[in-house]
Amino acid sequence: MCFSAEADLVTGIVVGAVGVDALRHVRKPHQFALAATPLLLAVHEIDESFVWWGLRGQVSYPVEHAAIYVFLAIAFVLPFWVPFAMLGVETRMHRRRWMQAFLVVGAITSVTLLIAIIQGPVGAAIDGSHIAYSADISYADILVVLYVVATCGSCLVASNRWLVLLGLANLSAVIALGWVTFTGFTSLWCAWAALTSIAIAIYLRRSGRLAASRGLVLEGER
């Protein structure tokens, strides 16, 4: 996700701190999945540090191999996790139906991808300034499209404008960073993870303040 082990490690620590802040502002159980997303991304970042170190010969092969599996597992569970988290905070029924459809797409995508890495083989190699991961995945092009549809689409149909903007930003990031990584210039997915995590924390903070202000209004009306 980042251009070095050190960048992955630092970003993971920062994103983890943002994740802790997000969890502190959870007021209802259905917000937990969304609030936990930054921590999931933080684990993803820190885990890739071990992949870097393994490829450089700084940690043992079993540690490196396990880190590759963990990295791919987290990446491949996101098509399910994102619409699941969005569904948890959505209140409007017609939009929830859309998110349920994206959840089904995401579940199919995640299960297919996870089966592929379980069956193996998987691998990783340093490619310029990023790590290129490999897995034996059938219909990879279709799965990439479904991946983007599930993760970005579930945000785009949200009733909350902040989450819609997050979906637009994610879609733009997928296109822009995908091209940047493909050209071998550098991998800046760590920046995307950090910005996404900050956006989630801000959303939960704003939701908390809104709920608190409504509570004060209701208290004043009594």
KOLSEPA-711233 format. One line per field, with one value per atom (N, C-alpha, C): residue in three letters; x, y, z; residue number from 1. Coordinates in Angstrom, 2 decimals. Atoms other than C-alpha are relative to their C-alpha. Example, Ala and Ser with C-alpha at 12.3 -4.5 7.8 and 13.67 -1.06 7.14 Angstrom:
<sites>
resn = (ALA ALA ALA SER SER SER)
X = (0.89 12.30 0.90 -0.82 13.67 -0.77)
Y = (-1.19 -4.50 1.20 -1.19 -1.06 1.09)
Z = (0.00 7.80 0.00 -0.06 7.14 0.73)
resi = (1 1 1 2 2 2)
</sites>
This chain:
<sites>
resn = (MET MET MET CYS CYS CYS PHE PHE PHE SER SER SER ALA ALA ALA GLU GLU GLU ALA ALA ALA ASP ASP ASP LEU LEU LEU VAL VAL VAL THR THR THR GLY GLY GLY ILE ILE ILE VAL VAL VAL VAL VAL VAL GLY GLY GLY ALA ALA ALA VAL VAL VAL GLY GLY GLY VAL VAL VAL ASP ASP ASP ALA ALA ALA LEU LEU LEU ARG ARG ARG HIS HIS HIS VAL VAL VAL ARG ARG ARG LYS LYS LYS PRO PRO PRO HIS HIS HIS GLN GLN GLN PHE PHE PHE ALA ALA ALA LEU LEU LEU ALA ALA ALA ALA ALA ALA THR THR THR PRO PRO PRO LEU LEU LEU LEU LEU LEU LEU LEU LEU ALA ALA ALA VAL VAL VAL HIS HIS HIS GLU GLU GLU ILE ILE ILE ASP ASP ASP GLU GLU GLU SER SER SER PHE PHE PHE VAL VAL VAL TRP TRP TRP TRP TRP TRP GLY GLY GLY LEU LEU LEU ARG ARG ARG GLY GLY GLY GLN GLN GLN VAL VAL VAL SER SER SER TYR TYR TYR PRO PRO PRO VAL VAL VAL GLU GLU GLU HIS HIS HIS ALA ALA ALA ALA ALA ALA ILE ILE ILE TYR TYR TYR VAL VAL VAL PHE PHE PHE LEU LEU LEU ALA ALA ALA ILE ILE ILE ALA ALA ALA PHE PHE PHE VAL VAL VAL LEU LEU LEU PRO PRO PRO PHE PHE PHE TRP TRP TRP VAL VAL VAL PRO PRO PRO PHE PHE PHE ALA ALA ALA MET MET MET LEU LEU LEU GLY GLY GLY VAL VAL VAL GLU GLU GLU THR THR THR ARG ARG ARG MET MET MET HIS HIS HIS ARG ARG ARG ARG ARG ARG ARG ARG ARG TRP TRP TRP MET MET MET GLN GLN GLN ALA ALA ALA PHE PHE PHE LEU LEU LEU VAL VAL VAL VAL VAL VAL GLY GLY GLY ALA ALA ALA ILE ILE ILE THR THR THR SER SER SER VAL VAL VAL THR THR THR LEU LEU LEU LEU LEU LEU ILE ILE ILE ALA ALA ALA ILE ILE ILE ILE ILE ILE GLN GLN GLN GLY GLY GLY PRO PRO PRO VAL VAL VAL GLY GLY GLY ALA ALA ALA ALA ALA ALA ILE ILE ILE ASP ASP ASP GLY GLY GLY SER SER SER HIS HIS HIS ILE ILE ILE ALA ALA ALA TYR TYR TYR SER SER SER ALA ALA ALA ASP ASP ASP ILE ILE ILE SER SER SER TYR TYR TYR ALA ALA ALA ASP ASP ASP ILE ILE ILE LEU LEU LEU VAL VAL VAL VAL VAL VAL LEU LEU LEU TYR TYR TYR VAL VAL VAL VAL VAL VAL ALA ALA ALA THR THR THR CYS CYS CYS GLY GLY GLY SER SER SER CYS CYS CYS LEU LEU LEU VAL VAL VAL ALA ALA ALA SER SER SER ASN ASN ASN ARG ARG ARG TRP TRP TRP LEU LEU LEU VAL VAL VAL LEU LEU LEU LEU LEU LEU GLY GLY GLY LEU LEU LEU ALA ALA ALA ASN ASN ASN LEU LEU LEU SER SER SER ALA ALA ALA VAL VAL VAL ILE ILE ILE ALA ALA ALA LEU LEU LEU GLY GLY GLY TRP TRP TRP VAL VAL VAL THR THR THR PHE PHE PHE THR THR THR GLY GLY GLY PHE PHE PHE THR THR THR SER SER SER LEU LEU LEU TRP TRP TRP CYS CYS CYS ALA ALA ALA TRP TRP TRP ALA ALA ALA ALA ALA ALA LEU LEU LEU THR THR THR SER SER SER ILE ILE ILE ALA ALA ALA ILE ILE ILE ALA ALA ALA ILE ILE ILE TYR TYR TYR LEU LEU LEU ARG ARG ARG ARG ARG ARG SER SER SER GLY GLY GLY ARG ARG ARG LEU LEU LEU ALA ALA ALA ALA ALA ALA SER SER SER ARG ARG ARG GLY GLY GLY LEU LEU LEU VAL VAL VAL LEU LEU LEU GLU GLU GLU GLY GLY GLY GLU GLU GLU ARG ARG ARG)
X = (0.81 0.00 0.85 -0.88 2.94 1.30 -1.23 6.32 1.18 -1.07 8.37 -0.60 0.45 8.10 -0.21 0.09 8.69 -1.26 1.21 5.91 -1.25 1.13 3.53 -0.17 0.05 4.43 -0.51 0.42 4.06 -1.46 1.39 0.82 -0.94 0.83 -0.54 -0.21 0.13 0.16 -0.94 0.86 -1.48 -1.46 1.36 -4.51 -0.59 0.48 -4.75 -0.47 0.42 -4.90 -1.32 1.27 -7.64 -1.13 1.00 -9.46 -0.45 0.36 -9.34 -0.92 0.85 -10.79 -1.39 1.30 -13.54 -0.84 0.73 -14.48 -0.49 0.40 -14.63 -1.29 1.19 -17.43 -1.17 1.12 -19.61 -1.06 1.10 -22.98 -1.03 0.96 -24.98 0.74 -0.70 -23.97 0.12 -0.05 -24.80 1.09 -1.09 -21.99 1.36 -1.28 -19.33 0.79 -0.72 -18.47 0.69 -0.61 -17.88 1.15 -1.03 -15.90 1.24 -1.13 -13.73 0.78 -0.67 -12.81 1.41 -1.38 -9.80 0.97 -0.87 -8.41 0.34 -0.24 -8.80 1.05 -0.98 -6.89 1.37 -1.26 -4.26 0.74 -0.61 -3.65 0.55 -0.41 -3.43 1.34 -1.22 -0.75 1.18 -1.09 1.34 0.42 -0.30 1.09 0.92 -0.84 2.61 1.45 -1.38 5.66 0.76 -0.63 6.38 0.24 -0.23 5.96 1.26 -1.21 8.53 1.25 -1.18 10.93 0.32 -0.24 10.46 0.66 -0.57 11.21 1.42 -1.37 14.34 0.87 -0.77 15.42 0.20 -0.17 14.96 -0.86 0.77 12.36 -0.05 -0.01 11.94 -1.07 0.95 10.13 -1.40 1.35 7.23 -0.73 0.63 6.57 -0.42 0.33 6.72 -1.21 1.08 4.42 -1.34 1.22 1.90 -0.49 0.37 1.96 -0.64 0.60 1.19 -1.44 1.37 -1.85 -0.91 0.80 -3.05 -0.33 0.23 -2.62 -1.09 0.99 -4.59 -1.36 1.28 -7.27 -0.75 0.66 -7.97 -0.46 0.36 -7.93 -1.24 1.09 -10.33 -1.29 1.23 -12.79 -0.69 0.56 -13.33 -1.26 1.25 -15.95 -1.25 1.11 -18.15 -0.08 -0.03 -17.06 -0.57 0.42 -17.67 -1.52 1.47 -21.33 -0.66 0.53 -21.92 0.05 -0.15 -20.59 -0.94 0.89 -22.57 -1.45 1.37 -25.75 -0.32 0.22 -25.29 -0.39 0.27 -25.46 -1.08 1.04 -28.09 -1.38 1.32 -31.61 -1.15 1.09 -33.63 -0.16 0.26 -35.29 0.37 -0.27 -35.01 1.50 -1.45 -31.30 0.62 -0.45 -30.83 -0.16 0.20 -32.25 1.13 -1.14 -29.56 1.25 -1.19 -26.91 -0.03 0.11 -28.23 0.41 -0.41 -27.75 1.53 -1.46 -24.17 0.65 -0.52 -23.66 0.05 0.02 -24.65 1.14 -1.10 -22.27 1.34 -1.25 -19.53 0.27 -0.17 -20.13 0.47 -0.41 -19.86 1.44 -1.36 -16.71 1.01 -0.93 -15.07 0.19 -0.10 -15.87 0.83 -0.75 -14.54 1.49 -1.40 -11.31 0.67 -0.57 -10.79 0.24 -0.21 -11.24 1.26 -1.19 -8.56 1.29 -1.26 -5.97 0.13 -0.07 -6.90 0.56 -0.47 -6.31 1.43 -1.35 -3.13 0.33 -1.05 -0.50 -0.13 -0.07 0.11 1.45 -1.37 3.21 0.06 -0.20 4.67 1.43 -1.34 7.61 0.07 -0.19 9.03 0.07 0.07 8.14 0.19 -0.28 9.86 -0.21 0.24 8.40 -1.29 1.14 5.54 0.14 0.00 4.83 -1.09 0.96 3.14 -0.37 0.48 1.01 -0.55 0.50 0.08 -0.83 0.85 -2.65 -0.66 0.61 -4.24 -1.51 1.41 -7.60 -0.61 0.73 -9.99 -0.93 0.90 -12.01 0.38 -0.50 -9.83 -0.58 0.51 -11.04 -1.43 1.39 -14.68 -0.04 -0.02 -13.88 0.48 -0.44 -12.04 -1.16 1.17 -15.15 -0.99 0.94 -17.37 0.53 -0.65 -14.89 -0.28 0.21 -15.16 -1.48 1.45 -18.95 -0.47 0.45 -19.42 0.53 -0.61 -17.00 -0.39 0.32 -17.71 -1.51 1.44 -21.35 -0.79 0.73 -22.48 0.11 -0.14 -21.12 -0.80 0.64 -22.57 -1.51 1.46 -26.16 -0.41 0.31 -25.91 -0.83 0.80 -28.36 0.81 -0.85 -25.63 0.96 -0.83 -23.82 1.48 -1.41 -20.51 0.45 -0.35 -20.56 -0.03 0.01 -21.50 1.31 -1.28 -18.47 1.15 -1.01 -16.41 0.01 0.10 -17.70 0.59 -0.57 -16.81 1.52 -1.45 -13.36 0.64 -0.54 -12.84 0.03 0.04 -13.91 1.11 -1.07 -11.53 1.36 -1.27 -8.76 0.30 -0.18 -9.30 0.52 -0.41 -8.95 1.40 -1.27 -6.06 1.15 -1.08 -4.01 0.23 -0.17 -4.68 0.91 -0.85 -3.09 1.43 -1.32 -0.21 0.78 -0.66 0.56 0.34 -0.21 0.19 1.23 -1.14 2.75 1.31 -1.20 5.17 0.63 -0.58 5.71 0.15 -0.04 4.83 -1.37 1.28 2.11 -0.38 0.44 0.16 -1.32 1.23 -2.66 -0.02 -0.05 -1.45 -0.63 0.61 -2.47 -1.51 1.44 -5.89 -0.59 0.49 -6.27 -0.09 0.00 -5.34 -1.15 1.06 -7.74 -1.38 1.28 -10.57 -0.30 0.18 -10.03 -0.36 0.30 -10.03 -1.44 1.37 -13.26 -1.02 0.91 -14.92 -0.06 -0.04 -13.79 -0.78 0.74 -15.15 -1.50 1.42 -18.47 -0.57 0.49 -18.80 -0.01 0.01 -17.83 -1.21 1.14 -20.45 -1.31 1.22 -23.06 -0.21 0.10 -22.26 -0.46 0.41 -22.58 -1.46 1.39 -25.86 -0.94 0.84 -27.28 -0.06 -0.03 -26.17 -0.86 0.79 -27.75 -1.49 1.41 -31.02 -0.47 0.36 -30.95 -0.24 0.18 -30.57 -1.29 1.26 -33.46 -1.20 1.10 -35.72 -0.09 -0.01 -34.65 -0.59 0.52 -35.48 -1.49 1.44 -38.95 -0.84 0.76 -39.90 -0.43)
Y = (-1.21 0.00 1.26 -1.16 2.35 -0.31 0.13 2.93 -0.54 0.59 1.51 -0.60 0.60 -0.53 1.07 -1.05 2.58 0.85 -0.79 4.52 -0.77 0.84 1.60 -0.01 0.09 1.38 1.31 -1.29 5.10 0.28 -0.24 5.36 -0.91 0.92 2.28 0.47 -0.51 3.80 1.21 -1.19 7.11 -0.40 0.45 5.37 -0.75 0.69 3.18 0.98 -1.02 6.28 0.64 -0.54 7.69 -0.99 1.03 4.38 -0.04 -0.04 4.56 1.18 -1.18 8.07 -0.26 0.31 6.82 -0.88 0.89 4.05 0.74 -0.77 6.57 0.78 -0.79 8.38 -0.85 0.88 5.34 0.16 -0.18 6.00 -1.13 1.08 3.09 -1.21 1.22 -0.56 -0.10 0.15 -0.29 0.85 -0.82 2.28 -0.70 0.62 -0.15 -0.44 0.50 -1.72 1.13 -1.14 1.67 0.57 -0.56 2.91 -0.89 0.94 -0.22 -0.06 0.05 0.26 0.60 -0.51 2.53 -0.96 0.96 -0.10 -1.16 1.06 -2.72 0.47 -0.56 -0.43 0.15 -0.13 0.17 -1.34 1.33 -3.57 -0.34 0.23 -3.75 0.67 -0.77 -1.05 -0.63 0.52 -2.44 -1.39 1.34 -5.98 0.07 -0.06 -4.85 0.36 -0.24 -3.61 -1.31 1.31 -7.26 -0.66 0.50 -8.13 0.64 -0.70 -5.46 -0.61 0.53 -6.72 -1.42 1.36 -10.29 -0.04 -0.04 -9.45 0.54 -0.51 -7.63 -0.96 0.96 -10.66 0.39 -0.49 -8.87 -0.76 0.91 -11.31 -1.35 1.36 -15.04 -0.19 0.29 -16.54 -0.33 0.27 -17.95 1.28 -1.26 -14.45 0.77 -0.68 -12.95 -0.63 0.70 -15.61 0.22 -0.24 -15.21 1.43 -1.40 -11.42 0.20 -0.09 -11.85 -0.48 0.53 -13.98 0.96 -0.95 -11.50 1.23 -1.18 -8.58 -0.26 0.31 -10.26 -0.29 0.31 -11.52 1.29 -1.26 -8.00 0.73 -0.67 -6.56 -0.65 0.71 -9.23 -0.03 -0.04 -8.91 1.36 -1.36 -5.17 0.11 -0.11 -5.67 -0.38 0.33 -7.26 0.99 -0.81 -5.13 1.40 -1.39 -1.70 0.14 -0.13 -2.20 -0.45 0.42 -4.03 1.16 -1.15 -1.01 1.13 -1.07 1.43 -0.32 0.43 -0.57 0.23 -0.18 -0.29 1.41 -1.39 3.51 0.65 -0.57 4.01 -0.19 0.04 4.82 -0.02 -0.07 5.31 -1.34 1.35 2.12 -0.23 0.24 2.58 -0.01 0.02 3.33 -1.24 1.25 0.35 -1.16 1.07 -1.84 0.00 -0.09 -0.56 -0.56 0.47 -1.22 -1.50 1.45 -4.72 -0.69 0.54 -5.34 0.06 -0.11 -4.04 -0.98 0.96 -6.25 -1.40 1.31 -9.32 -0.10 -0.04 -8.31 -0.12 0.03 -7.70 -1.36 1.31 -11.01 -1.03 0.93 -12.95 0.26 -0.36 -11.05 -0.43 0.34 -11.51 -1.51 1.46 -15.22 -0.59 0.50 -15.83 0.28 -0.39 -13.95 -0.75 0.70 -15.55 -1.48 1.40 -19.03 -0.12 0.01 -18.17 0.01 -0.03 -17.31 -1.22 1.23 -20.32 -1.14 1.05 -22.59 0.24 -0.39 -20.66 -0.32 -0.63 -20.10 1.53 -1.45 -16.48 0.41 -0.48 -14.35 1.51 -1.44 -10.87 0.28 -0.40 -9.05 1.52 -1.44 -5.55 0.41 -0.46 -3.78 1.52 -1.44 -0.41 0.52 -0.61 1.60 -0.50 0.61 -0.71 -1.51 1.46 -4.37 -0.49 0.63 -6.39 -1.37 1.26 -9.23 -0.87 0.93 -12.33 -1.09 1.11 -14.92 -0.59 0.70 -17.47 0.24 -0.41 -15.71 -0.08 0.08 -16.66 1.20 -1.13 -13.89 1.24 -1.11 -11.28 1.34 -1.29 -8.41 0.24 -0.13 -9.08 0.26 -0.16 -9.36 1.39 -1.36 -6.03 0.98 -0.87 -4.36 -0.16 0.25 -6.01 0.55 -0.54 -4.99 1.50 -1.45 -1.32 0.33 -0.23 -1.52 -0.14 0.25 -2.97 1.05 -0.89 -0.70 1.46 -1.40 2.60 0.23 -0.16 2.04 0.13 -0.04 1.46 1.37 -1.37 4.90 0.99 -0.95 6.66 0.07 0.00 5.66 0.40 -0.39 6.83 1.28 -1.22 9.47 1.14 -1.01 11.27 0.56 -0.62 13.76 -0.24 0.22 13.30 -1.38 1.34 9.57 -0.11 -0.03 10.25 0.59 -0.61 12.53 -0.98 1.02 9.75 -1.03 0.94 7.40 0.57 -0.65 9.89 0.08 -0.07 10.38 -1.37 1.36 6.61 -0.44 0.36 6.15 0.70 -0.75 8.88 -0.57 0.56 7.36 -1.33 1.30 3.90 0.21 -0.26 5.33 0.61 -0.71 7.70 -0.83 0.75 5.54 -1.32 1.21 2.43 0.25 -0.35 4.19 0.27 -0.34 5.53 -1.27 1.25 2.06 -0.81 0.77 0.44 0.49 -0.53 2.76 -0.19 0.29 1.79 1.22 -1.22 5.36 -0.10 0.23 4.77 -0.49 0.43 3.31 0.93 -0.97 5.90 -0.42 0.47 3.72 0.30 -0.32 4.49 1.37 -1.33 8.14 -0.11 0.21 6.96 -0.59 0.62 4.78 1.02 -1.02 7.69 0.98 -0.97 10.13 -0.61 0.68 7.59 -0.16 0.18 6.89 1.31 -1.31 10.59 0.40 -0.33 11.05 -0.76 0.80 8.21 0.56 -0.56 9.69 1.32 -1.27 13.11 -0.25 0.34 11.56 -0.42 0.47 9.83 1.13 -1.15 12.99 0.88 -0.85 14.99 -0.65 0.72 12.29 0.08 -0.08 12.36 1.36 -1.35 16.13 0.25 -0.17 16.03 -0.71 0.75 13.34 0.71 -0.70 15.32 1.26 -1.23 18.53 -0.31 0.40 16.73 -0.38 0.36 15.32 1.21 -1.22 18.80 0.70 -0.62 20.09 -0.72 0.78 17.25 0.23 -0.25 17.83 1.36 -1.36 21.51 0.11 -0.04 20.74 -0.62 0.68 18.73 0.97)
Z = (0.00 0.00 0.00 -0.03 0.60 -0.72 0.79 -1.00 0.80 -0.81 1.91 1.26 -1.27 5.10 1.05 -1.00 7.16 -0.20 0.30 5.40 0.39 -0.40 5.91 1.52 -1.46 9.60 0.61 -0.54 10.31 -0.31 0.39 8.36 0.79 -0.77 10.12 1.42 -1.37 13.52 0.04 0.06 12.52 -0.24 0.30 11.01 1.19 -1.19 14.11 1.06 -0.96 16.30 -0.41 0.51 14.07 0.26 -0.24 14.41 1.45 -1.42 18.20 0.27 -0.15 18.01 -0.56 0.60 15.69 0.92 -0.90 18.12 1.24 -1.17 20.95 -0.24 0.33 19.12 -0.48 0.31 18.53 1.07 -0.94 20.13 -0.08 0.18 18.74 -0.58 0.45 18.06 -1.52 1.45 14.35 -0.65 0.53 13.94 0.14 -0.35 15.13 -1.23 1.18 11.75 -0.75 0.68 10.14 0.82 -0.87 13.14 0.05 -0.06 13.10 -1.30 1.30 9.43 0.03 -0.08 10.18 0.67 -0.66 12.54 -0.94 0.99 9.81 -1.01 0.93 7.44 0.66 -0.73 10.12 0.06 -0.01 10.48 -1.38 1.39 6.68 -0.27 0.21 6.62 0.75 -0.82 9.48 -0.49 0.50 8.09 -1.22 1.21 4.80 0.32 -0.41 6.68 0.11 -0.15 7.45 -1.37 1.36 3.76 -0.57 0.45 2.88 0.64 -0.71 5.57 -0.43 0.46 4.42 -1.36 1.34 0.80 0.01 -0.14 1.98 0.81 -0.77 4.03 1.45 -1.38 7.36 1.00 -0.87 8.77 -0.68 0.54 8.29 -1.07 1.07 5.32 0.53 -0.51 7.43 0.41 -0.39 8.82 -1.26 1.26 5.33 -0.68 0.71 3.88 0.71 -0.76 6.69 -0.21 0.21 6.21 -1.37 1.34 2.50 0.05 -0.11 3.33 0.76 -0.78 5.95 -0.84 0.84 3.55 -1.03 1.03 0.77 0.61 -0.65 3.18 0.35 -0.34 4.45 -1.25 1.25 0.94 -0.63 0.67 -0.28 0.82 -0.80 2.62 -0.11 0.07 1.96 -0.88 0.77 -0.81 0.79 -0.90 1.85 1.15 -1.22 4.80 -0.22 0.22 3.25 -0.12 0.03 2.23 1.30 -1.30 5.52 0.99 -0.91 7.43 -0.39 0.48 5.28 0.31 -0.30 5.74 1.47 -1.43 9.48 0.39 -0.38 9.50 -0.86 0.87 6.78 0.63 -0.65 8.00 -1.00 0.98 4.80 -0.71 0.45 3.65 -1.46 1.42 -0.14 -0.29 0.17 0.18 0.63 -0.61 2.48 -0.98 0.99 -0.30 -1.01 0.91 -2.66 0.66 -0.71 -0.04 0.21 -0.12 0.49 -1.30 1.29 -3.23 -0.14 0.04 -3.00 0.97 -0.97 0.05 -0.61 0.66 -1.97 -1.02 0.97 -4.76 0.72 -0.75 -2.20 0.63 -0.63 -0.42 -1.03 1.06 -3.68 -0.40 0.39 -4.61 1.06 -1.08 -1.21 0.13 -0.14 -0.97 -1.15 1.16 -4.50 0.15 -0.15 -3.79 1.15 -1.15 -0.38 -0.31 0.41 -1.84 -0.85 0.87 -4.41 0.81 -0.76 -1.78 0.92 -0.81 0.37 -0.84 0.89 -2.61 -0.46 0.37 -3.45 -1.45 -0.81 -4.47 -0.01 -0.03 -3.50 0.11 -0.07 -3.70 0.00 0.02 -3.56 -0.44 0.45 -5.10 -0.02 0.07 -4.90 -1.46 1.39 -8.14 0.00 -0.05 -8.21 1.41 -1.30 -5.34 0.64 -0.67 -4.40 -0.06 0.01 -3.74 -0.93 0.89 -6.45 0.56 -0.55 -5.10 -1.13 1.02 -7.08 0.65 -0.43 -6.70 -1.23 1.14 -9.00 0.04 -0.06 -9.54 -1.39 1.28 -12.34 -0.14 0.30 -14.02 0.82 -0.84 -12.30 -0.42 0.48 -14.50 0.48 -0.45 -13.64 1.50 -1.46 -9.95 0.42 -0.29 -10.01 -0.14 0.22 -11.43 1.14 -1.09 -8.82 1.32 -1.19 -6.11 0.12 0.00 -7.09 0.16 -0.10 -7.50 1.44 -1.38 -4.00 0.97 -0.99 -2.14 -0.23 0.29 -3.91 -0.12 0.23 -4.87 1.28 -1.27 -1.29 0.67 -0.53 -0.34 -0.83 0.90 -3.37 0.17 -0.17 -2.52 1.42 -1.38 1.11 0.03 -0.14 2.29 0.61 -0.61 4.21 -1.05 1.04 1.95 0.22 -0.31 3.75 -0.48 0.44 3.00 -1.51 1.47 -0.63 -0.52 0.39 -0.91 0.22 -0.24 0.62 -1.13 1.12 -2.09 -1.27 1.18 -4.83 0.09 -0.20 -3.34 -0.18 0.14 -3.14 -1.46 1.41 -6.75 -0.77 0.65 -7.87 0.37 -0.46 -5.76 -0.68 0.66 -7.26 -1.41 1.38 -10.77 -0.05 0.03 -10.03 0.54 -0.61 -7.68 -0.72 0.78 -9.74 -1.19 1.14 -12.71 0.46 -0.51 -10.64 0.35 -0.37 -9.24 -1.24 1.22 -12.65 -0.76 0.73 -14.17 0.76 -0.77 -11.41 0.62 -0.56 -10.22 1.50 -1.44 -6.60 0.45 -0.55 -4.41 1.13 -1.00 -2.43 0.65 -0.61 -1.16 1.50 -1.42 2.36 0.26 -0.13 1.84 -0.11 0.15 0.67 1.27 -1.24 3.76 1.12 -1.05 6.03 -0.19 0.27 4.36 0.22 -0.21 4.36 1.48 -1.44 8.04 0.68 -0.56 8.89 -0.34 0.41 6.90 0.84 -0.83 8.85 1.42 -1.36 12.17 0.07 0.04 11.17 -0.07 0.12 10.16 1.36 -1.30 13.54 1.03 -0.90 15.40 -0.27 0.36 13.49 0.38 -0.38 14.05 1.51 -1.45 17.76 0.47 -0.37 17.98 -0.35 0.42 16.04 0.96 -0.94 18.33 1.34 -1.28 21.38 -0.04 0.12 20.10 -0.04 0.03 19.38 1.40 -1.36 22.88 0.88 -0.78 24.33 -0.36 0.43 22.23 0.62 -0.57 23.38 1.50 -1.44 26.98 0.32 -0.23 26.65 -0.23 0.30 25.31 1.10 -1.06 28.38 1.07)
resi = (1 1 1 2 2 2 3 3 3 4 4 4 5 5 5 6 6 6 7 7 7 8 8 8 9 9 9 10 10 10 11 11 11 12 12 12 13 13 13 14 14 14 15 15 15 16 16 16 17 17 17 18 18 18 19 19 19 20 20 20 21 21 21 22 22 22 23 23 23 24 24 24 25 25 25 26 26 26 27 27 27 28 28 28 29 29 29 30 30 30 31 31 31 32 32 32 33 33 33 34 34 34 35 35 35 36 36 36 37 37 37 38 38 38 39 39 39 40 40 40 41 41 41 42 42 42 43 43 43 44 44 44 45 45 45 46 46 46 47 47 47 48 48 48 49 49 49 50 50 50 51 51 51 52 52 52 53 53 53 54 54 54 55 55 55 56 56 56 57 57 57 58 58 58 59 59 59 60 60 60 61 61 61 62 62 62 63 63 63 64 64 64 65 65 65 66 66 66 67 67 67 68 68 68 69 69 69 70 70 70 71 71 71 72 72 72 73 73 73 74 74 74 75 75 75 76 76 76 77 77 77 78 78 78 79 79 79 80 80 80 81 81 81 82 82 82 83 83 83 84 84 84 85 85 85 86 86 86 87 87 87 88 88 88 89 89 89 90 90 90 91 91 91 92 92 92 93 93 93 94 94 94 95 95 95 96 96 96 97 97 97 98 98 98 99 99 99 100 100 100 101 101 101 102 102 102 103 103 103 104 104 104 105 105 105 106 106 106 107 107 107 108 108 108 109 109 109 110 110 110 111 111 111 112 112 112 113 113 113 114 114 114 115 115 115 116 116 116 117 117 117 118 118 118 119 119 119 120 120 120 121 121 121 122 122 122 123 123 123 124 124 124 125 125 125 126 126 126 127 127 127 128 128 128 129 129 129 130 130 130 131 131 131 132 132 132 133 133 133 134 134 134 135 135 135 136 136 136 137 137 137 138 138 138 139 139 139 140 140 140 141 141 141 142 142 142 143 143 143 144 144 144 145 145 145 146 146 146 147 147 147 148 148 148 149 149 149 150 150 150 151 151 151 152 152 152 153 153 153 154 154 154 155 155 155 156 156 156 157 157 157 158 158 158 159 159 159 160 160 160 161 161 161 162 162 162 163 163 163 164 164 164 165 165 165 166 166 166 167 167 167 168 168 168 169 169 169 170 170 170 171 171 171 172 172 172 173 173 173 174 174 174 175 175 175 176 176 176 177 177 177 178 178 178 179 179 179 180 180 180 181 181 181 182 182 182 183 183 183 184 184 184 185 185 185 186 186 186 187 187 187 188 188 188 189 189 189 190 190 190 191 191 191 192 192 192 193 193 193 194 194 194 195 195 195 196 196 196 197 197 197 198 198 198 199 199 199 200 200 200 201 201 201 202 202 202 203 203 203 204 204 204 205 205 205 206 206 206 207 207 207 208 208 208 209 209 209 210 210 210 211 211 211 212 212 212 213 213 213 214 214 214 215 215 215 216 216 216 217 217 217 218 218 218 219 219 219 220 220 220 221 221 221 222 222 222)
</sites>
